[in-house]
Amino acid sequence: MWIPLKAIIGKKPRKDGNSPIYFQYCYSSTNRTLLNTEIAIPKQYWNSKRQCISKLLPGEIADFEILNSEVSRIKKIIEKIIEYGTSINTPNIGVYVKNTFDPHFDVDTLKTTQEPIQIYKKEPDFFAEIDSFMNAKKTTITEYTLATFRIMKQRLVAFEAYRNKKITFGCLDYNFYSELMDFLTYYYVQSRKREVIYGLKASTIGRTVKQLRIFIRDRVRRKVISPIDMEDFKVIDEEADAIYLSYEEIGKIYSLDLADDQTLELYRDMFVFGSLTGLRFSDYSSLQWEDLRNGLLYKKAKKVDAWVIIPLRKEAIEIFTKHYSKGTPKISNPVFNKYIKVIAEKAGITKLITFSYKKGTKNIIETKPKSKWVTSHTCRRSFCTNEYLAGTEISLIMKISGHKTHKDFFKYIRVTQEEAARQIQEIWVARNNMSAFSLTKTG
């Protein structure tokens, strides 16, 4: 009988530069599974048209004839498993083949009886495996990163309830991805909102898909599940619309008289402190008095699990002494984001700002006073942008901010076109007094 079986090579190479060869078995019009042959070669030596290894494969890598012979042998094993699974009316032929197959499987062990039998392993529970994954990662990743996986699980639980169909590893195909994207874009109800808000931004959805891919890759590596092709699960992204406050604006906030409201005063001081240090909220909300030594702040950043050493300006030392000398202030991020908007408005930071973001194929445009765009993350962006505009060497800023790459660092920089033009203008003035040519014009 004809079997929809095709030899393919992985799209992404492993760290050693080789790409694994799979057999793709399409067991229905919408479902497929990948079977790993455990053979891997440089991708350029795979002949996709003939579904075989090219004779141009260098001999020092392997003998192409021997490897092709192995590929043919493995294909026969898969065909025998499929034929037998079909003959006994296996309820789910795809799961049966995936769990029975092994490149060295002995087909003679297949029974000849025609009675339906269950010889394949029970598929692991999807959400139980997420819990197992997170428990195993508790000692190796930061609490911040762990929280992103909890959010991923929460959104997938909501998706399962919405589609009214249990999520399994076997259903992770392009149709699943397409339905998930549609749900997260238009129907997912955001939590912790006073009013009901449906759908997430493209960049937020992209983070959820990224975490799902990481989880699946981990389960495959641990041999909990068979390989799953996640190439179609695209991680969409877009540059986040975010503001920064200049040192002048931060100064206006710091000079506010809030003596009659100690809560606003505390959150005001924490915002200014974050803007002068570049620390994340999770880091400056957990500082201790002992972290300050000889005018330098020593802190192990939670997100990246690495130490940063930060020099403190006069105002930052004043705030730290005022609020940390008697213990770490108890502040919450949601409350912070609520109060800092009120504080920024009191400081007169109300210029209208327009941002846009994608929701599916639509561009959503929002215009609000600048104070309404301020969040706890504005502190970090303000520190990086202000120091960058002041001409501080980027490598020095990154030492304080904890960014590992220039690419990640520049995601934080918020420089307007006018600011960029003025910065170039200052460079030209310093270089040659705005003249384009150093030669004296002769008549």
Legacy VTK file of the C-alpha trace (Angstrom):
# vtk DataFile Version 3.0
C-alpha trace
ASCII
DATASET POLYDATA
POINTS 443 float
0.000 0.000 0.000
1.068 3.613 -0.526
2.283 5.305 2.668
2.602 9.113 2.976
6.182 8.996 4.211
8.882 11.493 3.278
12.540 11.885 4.253
13.434 15.469 5.160
16.273 17.326 6.858
15.895 19.683 9.813
15.814 23.369 8.917
18.031 24.495 11.787
21.472 22.924 12.309
22.633 21.727 15.706
25.583 23.331 17.499
27.973 20.970 15.686
26.755 22.297 12.305
24.905 19.103 11.346
21.163 18.844 10.735
19.194 15.714 11.698
17.381 13.651 9.073
13.739 12.832 9.808
10.956 10.833 8.230
7.757 12.851 8.100
4.666 10.681 8.354
1.393 12.387 7.372
-1.226 10.152 8.958
-4.188 12.412 8.115
-4.926 15.468 6.002
-3.987 17.781 8.901
-1.734 15.725 11.190
1.864 14.637 10.849
4.665 13.367 13.030
8.457 13.463 12.749
10.564 10.354 13.293
14.237 10.950 14.036
16.628 8.660 12.163
19.486 9.727 14.487
21.528 10.474 11.346
22.808 14.031 10.937
24.838 15.696 8.174
25.639 19.257 6.995
22.432 20.495 5.391
24.047 21.351 2.038
24.681 17.651 1.323
21.011 16.666 1.441
19.220 16.113 -1.872
15.625 17.036 -1.034
14.319 16.113 -4.487
15.635 12.542 -4.306
15.299 12.365 -0.508
18.827 11.083 -0.068
22.345 12.136 0.906
24.421 13.616 -1.907
27.478 11.773 -3.175
29.342 15.054 -2.650
29.365 14.388 1.101
33.064 14.504 2.100
34.491 11.109 2.995
35.952 12.438 6.238
32.386 13.096 7.436
30.949 9.722 6.428
30.410 7.356 3.492
27.302 8.639 1.693
26.407 5.169 0.377
26.438 3.635 3.854
24.294 6.463 5.252
21.791 6.190 2.375
21.586 2.475 3.017
20.781 3.250 6.655
18.090 5.743 5.627
16.488 3.075 3.385
16.649 0.491 6.196
14.961 2.856 8.644
12.259 3.693 6.111
11.387 -0.015 5.827
11.108 -0.267 9.612
8.653 2.664 9.686
6.600 1.165 6.843
6.334 -2.169 8.702
5.197 -0.412 11.882
2.590 1.601 9.966
1.308 -1.485 8.140
0.988 -3.427 11.380
-0.622 -0.542 13.275
-3.158 -0.141 10.465
-3.917 -3.873 10.360
-4.846 -3.982 14.045
-7.018 -0.846 13.770
-4.925 1.183 16.178
-7.078 4.100 17.435
-4.371 6.722 16.840
-1.914 5.532 14.220
0.246 8.648 14.509
0.816 8.243 18.273
1.286 4.498 17.837
4.031 4.930 15.210
5.748 7.738 17.138
5.956 5.705 20.353
6.819 2.378 18.710
9.497 3.591 16.317
13.185 3.396 17.026
15.941 3.436 14.365
17.037 0.015 15.643
13.559 -1.443 16.183
13.235 -5.180 15.457
10.166 -5.552 13.244
10.067 -9.294 14.006
8.774 -8.386 17.464
5.557 -7.089 15.921
2.750 -9.558 16.607
0.869 -11.070 13.684
-2.513 -11.127 15.444
-5.234 -8.965 13.936
-6.723 -8.084 17.342
-6.545 -4.404 18.306
-3.883 -3.996 20.977
-2.326 -1.053 22.810
1.421 -1.572 22.689
2.366 2.094 22.654
3.091 4.239 25.681
0.431 6.506 27.097
1.098 10.059 25.946
2.312 12.301 28.809
-0.156 14.861 30.156
0.614 18.235 28.588
0.053 20.501 31.593
1.560 18.038 34.067
4.728 18.154 31.959
4.751 21.968 32.128
4.636 21.705 35.926
7.426 19.123 35.862
9.473 21.365 33.579
9.067 24.386 35.891
9.915 22.370 39.012
13.109 21.119 37.369
14.070 24.671 36.371
13.579 26.283 39.788
17.247 26.000 40.691
18.650 26.951 37.280
16.598 29.962 36.127
15.562 33.188 37.811
12.154 33.730 39.413
11.425 36.321 36.703
11.964 33.764 33.916
10.006 31.140 35.836
7.086 33.556 36.007
7.034 33.834 32.196
6.439 30.067 31.975
3.610 30.323 34.521
2.022 32.990 32.333
2.471 30.746 29.275
0.675 27.902 31.085
-2.124 30.236 32.193
-2.735 31.345 28.591
-2.695 27.769 27.284
-5.173 26.689 29.984
-7.449 29.519 28.845
-7.009 28.408 25.222
-7.949 24.812 26.096
-11.132 26.040 27.781
-11.936 28.308 24.817
-11.518 25.580 22.175
-13.233 23.014 24.451
-10.682 20.397 23.462
-7.873 18.894 25.512
-4.370 20.030 24.555
-1.970 17.155 23.925
1.530 16.940 22.500
0.049 15.163 19.472
-2.081 18.183 18.519
0.835 20.620 18.214
0.668 21.298 14.494
0.150 24.342 12.283
-3.627 24.305 12.819
-3.060 24.436 16.585
-0.608 27.341 16.170
-3.005 29.246 13.915
-5.919 28.810 16.335
-3.736 29.793 19.315
-2.574 32.977 17.575
-6.171 33.896 16.738
-7.287 33.275 20.334
-4.464 35.271 21.945
-4.940 38.132 19.488
-8.717 38.584 19.736
-10.350 36.470 22.464
-7.959 36.085 25.393
-9.171 38.120 28.386
-6.345 39.998 30.069
-6.101 39.424 33.811
-5.835 42.066 36.549
-7.646 44.703 34.502
-10.475 46.855 35.868
-12.257 46.692 32.533
-12.493 43.672 30.252
-9.732 43.841 27.630
-9.593 41.223 24.877
-6.424 40.194 23.083
-2.698 40.747 23.491
-0.094 42.724 21.561
1.959 40.920 18.919
5.158 41.156 20.973
3.407 39.701 24.049
2.051 36.787 22.000
5.532 36.252 20.579
6.938 35.762 24.089
4.322 33.095 24.835
5.173 31.187 21.638
8.885 31.485 22.435
8.358 29.965 25.910
6.245 27.158 24.404
9.044 26.293 21.959
11.592 26.228 24.803
9.351 23.902 26.839
8.788 21.503 23.930
12.501 21.432 23.064
13.290 20.525 26.676
10.778 17.661 26.726
12.216 16.282 23.473
15.787 16.464 24.770
14.770 14.585 27.899
13.080 11.975 25.683
9.739 12.545 27.401
8.182 12.988 23.949
9.255 12.271 20.393
10.526 15.164 18.225
7.889 17.701 17.215
8.396 20.011 14.255
7.980 23.548 15.660
9.225 25.392 12.558
5.746 26.737 11.848
5.448 28.188 15.375
6.814 31.620 14.446
7.883 33.989 17.222
6.399 37.289 16.078
7.849 40.469 17.496
7.632 44.216 17.122
9.557 47.057 18.702
7.835 48.044 21.906
6.421 51.548 22.087
7.805 53.048 25.278
8.838 56.415 26.589
11.738 57.706 28.630
11.898 60.744 30.879
14.705 63.259 30.602
16.727 64.205 33.662
14.814 67.516 33.640
11.476 65.661 33.856
12.802 63.292 36.532
13.982 66.371 38.457
10.445 67.822 38.325
9.113 64.592 39.806
11.755 64.553 42.545
11.077 68.164 43.517
7.338 67.591 44.053
6.124 68.343 47.571
4.402 65.114 48.613
5.005 65.371 52.351
1.267 65.060 53.016
1.068 61.676 51.279
3.744 59.241 52.433
2.624 56.534 49.998
3.014 58.784 46.941
6.282 60.073 48.362
7.660 56.525 48.703
6.713 55.513 45.163
8.020 58.838 43.804
11.382 58.228 45.459
11.532 54.647 44.167
10.851 55.845 40.626
13.631 58.428 40.821
15.995 55.865 42.361
15.304 53.407 39.515
15.853 56.163 36.941
19.248 57.035 38.450
20.504 53.448 38.753
19.029 51.578 35.762
17.926 48.725 38.023
14.829 46.666 37.262
11.878 46.974 39.638
12.458 43.417 40.862
16.004 44.412 41.850
15.568 47.786 43.541
12.464 46.516 45.378
14.605 43.816 47.012
17.730 45.840 47.877
19.128 45.726 51.395
21.095 48.325 53.345
24.170 46.063 53.239
24.219 46.264 49.421
25.734 49.763 49.624
29.511 49.723 50.128
31.822 52.716 49.749
29.340 54.627 47.603
28.792 51.673 45.253
25.700 49.495 45.045
26.307 45.749 44.644
23.317 43.801 43.361
22.808 40.409 41.745
20.254 41.076 38.989
17.446 38.518 39.286
16.526 38.312 35.614
20.005 37.572 34.265
21.440 36.082 37.486
24.560 38.252 37.284
26.188 40.878 39.490
26.102 44.585 38.661
28.005 47.324 40.501
26.419 50.776 40.331
27.837 54.155 41.356
25.233 56.303 43.113
24.574 59.978 42.473
23.926 62.327 45.363
20.133 62.088 45.015
20.258 58.274 44.796
22.283 58.076 48.027
19.758 60.382 49.732
16.859 58.139 48.666
18.680 54.932 49.598
19.582 56.273 53.058
16.055 57.546 53.636
14.212 54.341 52.679
16.624 51.405 53.091
18.476 52.191 56.328
15.615 50.695 58.374
14.849 47.801 56.027
13.680 47.166 52.450
10.578 49.229 51.554
7.515 47.139 50.799
6.311 48.138 47.346
4.263 46.357 44.701
4.625 46.637 40.922
0.890 47.023 40.069
0.510 49.721 42.757
3.734 51.375 41.560
2.425 51.584 37.982
-0.815 53.110 39.256
0.731 55.757 41.516
3.604 56.823 39.276
1.095 57.933 36.611
-0.581 60.161 39.197
2.807 61.526 40.296
3.957 62.231 36.722
0.704 64.099 36.068
1.231 66.203 39.209
4.718 67.055 37.872
3.169 68.412 34.664
4.438 65.660 32.356
1.316 65.746 30.232
2.453 66.257 26.632
0.326 64.103 24.305
2.173 61.035 23.010
0.905 58.752 20.220
1.955 55.117 19.891
0.773 52.301 17.659
0.902 48.540 17.933
-0.305 45.572 15.931
-3.296 43.453 16.859
-3.504 40.793 14.198
-3.359 42.666 10.894
-4.661 45.925 12.371
-2.609 48.881 13.558
-4.036 50.157 16.839
-3.235 53.826 17.499
-3.412 55.329 20.988
-2.872 58.932 22.066
-2.509 59.710 25.765
-0.722 62.224 28.008
2.896 61.206 28.594
2.137 60.609 32.279
-0.246 57.774 31.315
2.576 55.930 29.503
4.888 55.922 32.542
5.522 52.499 34.159
8.149 50.917 36.395
10.085 49.991 33.250
10.335 53.674 32.293
13.040 54.005 34.975
15.416 51.622 33.241
14.770 53.050 29.785
15.286 56.572 31.111
18.639 55.698 32.692
19.992 54.017 29.534
18.702 56.720 27.165
19.842 59.673 29.271
23.340 58.295 29.713
23.521 57.460 26.003
22.466 61.006 25.034
24.962 62.444 27.527
27.744 60.676 25.643
28.592 58.007 28.234
30.434 55.143 26.566
27.975 52.374 25.706
30.145 49.611 27.167
30.157 51.437 30.529
26.364 51.870 30.510
25.976 48.156 29.746
28.191 47.278 32.726
25.677 49.031 34.951
22.486 48.010 33.152
23.609 44.383 32.857
22.860 44.116 29.106
24.908 41.370 27.478
24.682 42.488 23.836
24.464 45.798 21.990
21.308 44.538 20.288
19.531 44.103 23.626
20.871 47.430 24.874
19.593 49.427 21.914
16.093 48.034 22.464
16.042 50.263 25.547
17.202 53.449 23.870
14.384 55.873 23.070
15.866 58.683 20.984
13.552 60.873 18.897
14.500 61.948 15.389
14.990 65.517 16.638
17.330 64.344 19.418
19.309 62.256 16.957
19.644 65.265 14.619
20.841 67.508 17.457
23.360 64.908 18.576
24.826 64.688 15.065
24.825 68.489 14.897
26.902 68.696 18.103
29.380 66.183 16.698
29.746 68.235 13.499
30.302 71.446 15.468
32.994 69.817 17.587
34.612 68.165 14.573
34.857 71.048 12.106
32.497 73.835 13.149
29.691 72.480 10.914
31.846 72.631 7.755
31.655 69.664 5.397
35.119 70.270 3.942
38.396 70.897 5.722
40.038 72.559 2.714
39.946 76.345 2.357
37.943 77.487 -0.637
40.130 79.210 -3.265
38.945 81.787 -5.766
LINES 1 444
443 0 1 2 3 4 5 6 7 8 9 10 11 12 13 14 15 16 17 18 19 20 21 22 23 24 25 26 27 28 29 30 31 32 33 34 35 36 37 38 39 40 41 42 43 44 45 46 47 48 49 50 51 52 53 54 55 56 57 58 59 60 61 62 63 64 65 66 67 68 69 70 71 72 73 74 75 76 77 78 79 80 81 82 83 84 85 86 87 88 89 90 91 92 93 94 95 96 97 98 99 100 101 102 103 104 105 106 107 108 109 110 111 112 113 114 115 116 117 118 119 120 121 122 123 124 125 126 127 128 129 130 131 132 133 134 135 136 137 138 139 140 141 142 143 144 145 146 147 148 149 150 151 152 153 154 155 156 157 158 159 160 161 162 163 164 165 166 167 168 169 170 171 172 173 174 175 176 177 178 179 180 181 182 183 184 185 186 187 188 189 190 191 192 193 194 195 196 197 198 199 200 201 202 203 204 205 206 207 208 209 210 211 212 213 214 215 216 217 218 219 220 221 222 223 224 225 226 227 228 229 230 231 232 233 234 235 236 237 238 239 240 241 242 243 244 245 246 247 248 249 250 251 252 253 254 255 256 257 258 259 260 261 262 263 264 265 266 267 268 269 270 271 272 273 274 275 276 277 278 279 280 281 282 283 284 285 286 287 288 289 290 291 292 293 294 295 296 297 298 299 300 301 302 303 304 305 306 307 308 309 310 311 312 313 314 315 316 317 318 319 320 321 322 323 324 325 326 327 328 329 330 331 332 333 334 335 336 337 338 339 340 341 342 343 344 345 346 347 348 349 350 351 352 353 354 355 356 357 358 359 360 361 362 363 364 365 366 367 368 369 370 371 372 373 374 375 376 377 378 379 380 381 382 383 384 385 386 387 388 389 390 391 392 393 394 395 396 397 398 399 400 401 402 403 404 405 406 407 408 409 410 411 412 413 414 415 416 417 418 419 420 421 422 423 424 425 426 427 428 429 430 431 432 433 434 435 436 437 438 439 440 441 442
